[in-house]
Amino acid sequence: MDLPFHVASHLDSALRAAASQLGWADRGFQPEVRVADPAHGDFQANGALAFAKREKQNPRAVAQQMVDALDASVKDQFDLSLAGPGFINFRLKPAALLGWITRHDSEPHLREAAAGERRGQTWVVDYSSPNTAKQMHVGHLRSAVIGEALCRLLTFNGATVIRDNHLGDWGTQFGKLIYAYKRWVDEAALAADAIEELERLYKLGTAATPDDSPALDEARAELVKLQNGDPENVALWKKFSDVSLAAFQQIYDRLGIRFDHNLGESFYNDKLTRVYAELSDTGIAQESEGALVVFHPEHPRFKTQPFLIRKADGASNYGSTDLATAVYRAEHFKADGIVIVTDFRQADHFEQLFLTVRKWFAAKSYRTPELHHVTFGAVTGEDGKALKTRSGDVIRLKLLLDEAEERAYALVAAKNAERPEPERMSDGECRDIARAVGIGAVQYADLAQNRSSNYVFSWDKMLALDGNTAPYLLYAVARVRSIFRKAGLDPAQPPVAGATAPETPQELALARKLVQFADAVQVATDQLRPHFLCLYLFELAGAYSGFYAADKVIVDDPSVRARRLLLCHRTLVTLETGLHLLGLRTLERM
């Protein structure tokens, strides 16, 4: 029996079959398979301990019975041992390692093998979501980078993913912007940098319309005209949206992000009446001080904190449009899962939103998708404070990415100058490498952190060639490729026929780490936390470094050379696949 891609899942199934044979399946036995400490094995099953304690049996005796009942094919693939009070350790035999590595030989094959329980499902991922007519700044980085990685992970796991950029393109700010546009627009500035000019106009409009001023009444009148379909104001609003999307796309192109839809708040404006009617008719929403609200008295934090879905003056708000968005995604896209990626400050809003959606859909017998709010912490400077320019302004994302590329170019150019003349790259090549390294460094520094935590933005750390950084991993890829290049071999078609099972400690360690790729991807996807994949890739690069230092690859013995080239190639495939899942572009040379 061939060893499948998900080795931990394979062991889980085998242990459940053994438990069924022993009559334990109906008594709640859970295998609890996880990646083991390398000193003990590759995988460990801890379920015997909890089961034995509940059944008042000897844990080690229970574990031994499990081992005895396992299918013979499992014993052919693994060396089994017991440890402590009933832990079962599984160490893959060299022949099983060779079989797994031989089969999983390309990114498409890895993707096909990884497709699991989400195969055939549709997931909507809502991320980035900037406000139109405003510059994207460093605060928009995390949602964009994390959201794109989650899209790629879910797709790799077999889901059809719909990327939706839920733009902030409606609301009171447009009255002030139209008011300012009609008075102070600089057509030349608009042509040169439209979003810069719109942001200037919005600031002017806000300053010119203080509370209780006649100017504010005029701005509100412009908003009413827009909402009532006035052709001139609608044309201006559409112009604001179009130039904003064009500016955003320039950023997205640099980050390797594409959206299937840019359905902003305005898209749901004509869908709000249904929300109000159905929530009122089902008794979920009620009038309170003239507003329409939903109470969740069963929730400890929200007993007295209503979820506002229509203001007292009849205006909509985020609650209104987010409810309309949820039902549209469930019905139009037939979503099995919805992921919304925003910072942690919106946690209460989305918790109340999801509570409301579940009650509403249950009352109307609508199918309810899985609902996930993926939160993240703040990006801070090395002083622990919000990352800003020296003048105290928020750092624009475009300028941050420009600086990343320039810093990377300085490093690449310096390294290139140290090469012998025949090996030096052109300036164009250096610039291309700097783009991949600089942008990748920014992306990876974000993704490598547990998203729930704040992280410190440090140029020196993120551009370092050692440690858990993008440059280190991109260099590891380039180093593997250099082996094939120097040997005059095509890495797309490595000469690995006749490869034997790994033998040396470093070969075995690298092979075992390769097999764990499936589990790293599964954990990162199930928990919607890309940092688990980052940590795995860092450890894989470390295992390869140990192998590269200890075992010469291009040797005379054909079987040894084939198996070491096989390990090099599969490391290359796995590193590149993992980095592509995170949204990074890989390189052939550095």
N, C-alpha and C positions, 0 to 999 in steps of 0.2 A: 504493500500500500504506500503510495507516494505521500510525502509530507506536505500538507496544504500550506497556503500562504500564511494564514493566521494560526500559528502554532499553539498559542495559548487557548484559542477557541477549540482547536482540535483536542487538546488535553481536557478541556472542560467537558466536551462531548463524551470523550472516552471515560472519564470519571463518573459522569452521570449514568452511562451505560452500566458501569460496574456497580454503582449504587442500586440501580434497578434490579440487577441480577441478584444482589444481596437482600433485596426487599426494603431498601432504605429510601428509595425515591419518594414514596408517599409519606415519609416521616420527616421531610424537610431538609434532606442532605444538600448542602451547597459546596461545590468543589473549592471555590476561592483560589483560582489560579492567578499567579502574578509572576513577573520577571523576578528571578532570584538574585541573591548576592552571588557574583561569579565564583566565589570560593566554594559554594555549595552546589551549584548547578546552573542551568539556564532558566529553568522555571520551577516554581514551588507551588504546591497545593496545600492550603492550610485548613481546609474544611473539616478534616477529621477531628480536629481539636474541639471545635464548637459543637459538632454533632455528638461526639462522645460525652462531653460535659452535660449536654441536654438529656442524653440517654442513660447517663450514669454508668458509662463504660470506660474501659482503659483506652485513652487516646491512641497510644502506640499500637495496641492490638487492633483497634479499628483501622488505623492507617495500613497495617500489614494486611488485613483482610481486603482492603481496597486494592493494594498492589497485587495481591494474589488473583483478584477477580478481573484485572485489566486484560484487555484483548492482547493476544500474542503479538500483533503488529506493533503495538505501542512498545513492547519489550524489545522488539527488533530495532526500533528507532532510538530508544533512550536507554541509558544506564540509570537505574532507579536506586534510591537509597532513602532511608528514614533518618530524621534528625530530630533531636529534642523531643518534646511531648507530642509526637504524631505528625510532624511536617514531612511531606513527601517531596523529595527533590528529583528533578528530571534533568539529565545531562544528555544532550544530543550526541549520538555516535558520529564519528567522522564521516561514515558513508551516508548518513542521513543529511548531514550538513552539505556534503557534495551534491546530493540529489536536489536539495532545496535551491542551492546557488545556481546549479546548472539550469533549472527550469525557469527561474525568474531573471531573465536576461535582458530586459529592455523596459523603458518607461511605459509603453503601451501594455506590455504583459503584466507589469506590476499593477497598473491601473485596473486591468481586467480582473486580476486575482483579488484586489482589495475591495471590489464592489461587493457590499454585503447587504445588511438589512435595509439600507436606504435605496437599494436598486429599485427603480420604478417609481420612487417617491418624487414629489415636487416640493422644493423649498424656496421660499422667497427670503432674500437677505437684503435688508434695508440698512444702508451704511453711507457714510460721508455726509450727505444731506446738508450742504451749506445753504446760506441765505443768498438769494439772487441780489445783484447790484452791490455786492460787498466782496472784498478780497478774501480769498482763502488764507488763513493764517496757521500758525503752528498748532493751534488748538484743534484744527481739522485733521491733523496728521494721523492720529491714532485710530479714529473711526475708519478712515480710508484704508489704512494699511492692514488693520486687524480684520476688517470686513472682507477685503479681497482674499486674504489667506483663508478665511472660513469658507468663502465660496469655492475656492479650489479644493479644500479638504473635503467638503461635502460632495462635490462633483467626483472626486477620486473615489469616494465611498459609494458611488453609484447613483446619486441623486441627480435629478434635473434641477439646476439652480437658476432662479430668475433674480438678476441683480437690479434692484430698484433704488434710484436716487431720489429720496423723498424731499424735494427742494422746499425751502422756505420762500415761497414766491407769491404770498398773498398776505393781506393784513394792513394795519394802519400805517406802516412805514411808507407804503406806496403813495398815500395821499401827500405826505411831506416831500417825497422825492419828486412827484409830478409838479407840485407847487414850485419847488426849486428849479426844476428843469425848465419850466416855462419862463423863468425870470433870468437865470444866470448860466445857462448851458454855454460851454465853450466848444463850438463845433470842431475846431482843429484838435483840441485835446481829446474830444470824443473819438475822433478818427484815429488818433495816435494810440490811445490806451483807454478804451471805452470804460472798463470797470473802474479804473483809477478816477476818471471823471465822474462816474455815477456815485462813487463813494464820497468824493468831494461835495457833490451836490446834496447828497443825503445829509452830510454834516451841516451844510449851510441851511438846509431846510429845517433841520431839528433846532438849530440855534435861533432861527427866525420865527419859530412857532411856539413860544413858551405857553404854559398853561394860561387859560382864560384870556388869550390874546385874540384880536380879530384875525390875525394871520393864521392862527390854529383853526379857527372856524373855516377859513378859506381852504386850508389843507384838507380838512374833513369833508368839505364840499367836493373837492377833487376826488376823494376816495369814494364818496357816494356815487359820483358820476361814473367812476370805474366799475363799481359794483352793479350799476344799473345798465351797463353796456354802452356807455358813451363812446362812439367810434374813435375820437381823437385820443382819449385816455386809454382805451383798450389797445390801440396801436402803439402808444408809448410803453405801456406795460409789457406788451409782447416784445418790443425792441429791447427793453431792459433784460427780459428773460433770455433772449437770443444771444445778446453779447455776453451775458454772464456765463451761459452754458459754453460758449466758445472759449472763454478764458479758463473756465474750470477744466475743459477738456485738455488744454495744454498741460495742466498739472497732472491729470489722470494719465495722459500718454507717457509722461516721464516715469510714473509709478507703475506702468503696466496694467492699468485699470480700465475696464470698459463696462458700461451699463447697458442693460437691455431696455430699461425704461427710466425716464426722468419725470415721474408722476408726482408733481409738487402738490402743495396744499390746495392750489387753485383747482386742480383736477376734480377734487371731491366737493367743490362748492355746491353743485346741484344734487348732491347725494345725501345732504344733511337732513332733509325733511323726513326721510325714511328712518334715520337714526332716532330723531326725537319722537316720532310716532310710535315706533315699535318698542322703545324703552318705556314710553309712557303707558302704552296699551297693556304691556305685560306687568306693569306695576313696579318695574325695576327702578325707574326714575320718578322723581316727584318734584313739585314746585317748592322752593324754599326762598323766601324773601324776593320773589319775582324771578329767580333763576331756576333752571332745570338742573337737578343734581341727582347723584346716586350715592346712597349711604351703604356702607359695608359694616354693619354693627358686629358681625361675627369676627372681624379682624381687630386684634388688640390696638393697632396704631390708628386705624381709620374709623373707630367708633363714632367720633365727633368731627372727623375731617371729611367733608363731602367731596365727591368727585364732580367737578363742575363740567357740564356738557353744553350749556347754553347760558349766556350771561343774561342779567335782568333786562338789559336793553334789547334783547333778541339776537345779539351778535354771537357768532360762533367763536370757538377757541381751539386750542390744541386737542382737548378731549373730544370735541365734536369731530374734527377731521381725522383723528387717529381711530376713532370707532368706525367711521365710514371707510377708512383705509383697510381696517381689519376684515370687514365683511366683503369688501371688493376683492381682496386677495384670496379669501376663502372660496368665494363663488366664481370669480373670473379666472383666476389662476389655478383653482382647485388645489390650494396649497395644503400639503401634509404637515409642513412646518414653517414657522415664520421666525426669523431672527432679526432683531433690531439692535444695532450697535451704536450706543451713545455713552457719554461719560456718566460717572456714578451719581452725579447730582440729579439726574432724572429718574432715579430708582423708584421713588414713591409714585411718581406719575405713571410709570409703566406697570407697577404692581397693581395700582388701582384700575388702570386700563384693562389689564388681563383679567382681573377679578370680574370686571363689568362684562367683558366679552364672553367669558365662560357662562355667566348667568344668562346673558342675552341669548346666546346660541342654544343653551339648554332649554330655555323657555320656548324658543321657536323651532326646536328640533333641527337646528342647523348642525352640520358636522363641524367639530371644533379642531383646528390644527394644533400641533404642538406650538407653544408660545415661549420664546426665549428672549429675555432682555440681556444682552451681552454688554456689561459695563466695563469701564476702564478708568484708571487713575490719571492723574495730571502729569504733564511733562514739566520738570523744574530745571532751573539752572543749578550749577554746582554749589550755590549758596542756599539751596533748598527752597528758593522762592520761584514764583512763576517766571517762565522763560520770556524775557523781553529784551528790546534793544537798549543801548546805553541811554537813549533819550526817554525810555520808559514806555515806548510803544510796543504793541504786540508784533512779533516777528512774522512777516508775511511768508507763506509757505514757498512761494516761487523763489524768494531771495535765499531762504534756507537751503533749498535744493541747489541753487546756483553755487552757494558757498561750499556745499558738500562736494560738488564736482570739482571746484577749483582747488580745494584742499587735497582731494584725491589726485588731481593732476600733478600737483607739486610733488607728491610722494612718488607717483609713477615716473615722472620725468627724471627725478633724482636717481631712482633705481636704474632707469634706462641708460643714463649717462655712465653708470658704472660698468655696463656690459662691454665686452669686446666689440669693436666697430662692426664686424660682420653680423653680430647678433642683435644689434640695436634695431628698435622698432621706429617707424616713422612717427612724426608728430600726430598724424591722424589716428594711427593705432593707439598711441598714448591717450589721446582725447577719448576714444571709444572705450578704452579700459577704464579711464577715470569716471566716465558716466556710469558704467556698471558698478564700479566699486563705490563711488560716492553715494549714489542713490541707494544701492544695496545696503550700504553701511547704515544709512538712516532708517531704512525699513527694518533691517534685522535687529538693530539696537532696540527698537520698539517691540518687535515680536518676541525677542528672547526673554523679555521680562514677563513675569506673571501679570496678566493684564489688569488684575484687581489692584495692583500696587502703583503708586507713583513711581516714576523713574527719572533718574538724573541724566540730563543731556550733556554728554562730554565728548567733544570732538576727538580728543586724544584716545579715549577708550574705544570709541566706535570705529576708528580708523586703524587701530592697532593690528599688526600682523600676527599677534599671538592672543590667546584667550578666546572666549566665545563670541567671536565677531564675524561679520561678513567677509572682511579681507582674509581672515584666516581660512575660512571655509572655501572661498573662491580660489585662494592659492592652493589649497589641497586638491581641488578639481584640476587646476592647471598643472600641478605636479604629476598627477596620475597621467594626464594627457601627454606630458613631456616624455614619459617612459616609452609610450607607443611611438611618438614622433622620433625620438633618438634611435629607436630600434628599426625605424622604417616600416612600422606596422600601422594598419588602419584600425583605430579603436572601434569602429562600427562593425568590423568583422575580425575579432581577435582570434588568433590561432590557438584555440583551447581544446581541440580534439585530443583525447587521450589523457586529459587531466585526471590526476589521482586525488584521493581524499586528502584534506589538509593533515599535516603531521606535526610541524614545529609548534611550540607554544604560541608564537606570534601569528602563525597561519590560523590556528584554531581559534584564538581570541578574535581575530578579524572576522572569520566565518561566523562565529556565534553572534557577533554584533550585527552583521548583515541580516541575519534571521530575525532580529528584534525590530527591524524596520516596520513590519506589519503592526506590531503592538504599539509602537510609538505613534503611528498614524491613527490607529483606532482610538487611543486615549485622547490625542489632540482633537479628534473629530467629535467623540462622544462628549467631552467636557467643553468643547468650543474654546480651547486654550492652546494656541499655536506654540507656546513656549515649550511644551513637552516634545514637539518635533525638533525645535531648535536644540534642546539639550541632547537629544539623540544624535543629531548630525554632528555636534561638537564631539561627542564621545566616539562616534564612528571615525571622524577625522583623526582623533587621537589614537585609536586602534590601528588605523592605517599607517600613521607615522611610526608607531612601534614596529609594525611589520616591515616597513620600508627600510628602517634602520638596521634591522636584524637579518633580513633574508634577501639576498640578491635575487632579482627577478630574472634577468637575462643570463641564464646559466646553460651549460652544455647538455645536461640531462633533459631530454625532450619532455618527459612526464612531469618533472619538477617545474620546468619552464612553463608548461601549459597550465599547471594548477596555479602558479603564481600570477601568470597573466590573467587567468580566470578571476582570481581574487581582486586584481587591479581593476579589471573591467567592471565587475559587479560593484565595487566601491564607487567607481566613476558613475555608473548608472544610478546608484542609490543616492549619492550626494547630489547629483544634478536633479533627480526627481524630487528630492526633498526640498531643495532650494527653489525649484520651480513652483512647488506647492505653496511656498511662502511668498511667491511673487517676485523672486530675484532672477536676474539674468545671469547666466554663467558664462565663463570665458575659456578660450582655448589656451591663451597665454597671459601671463601677468609679469 
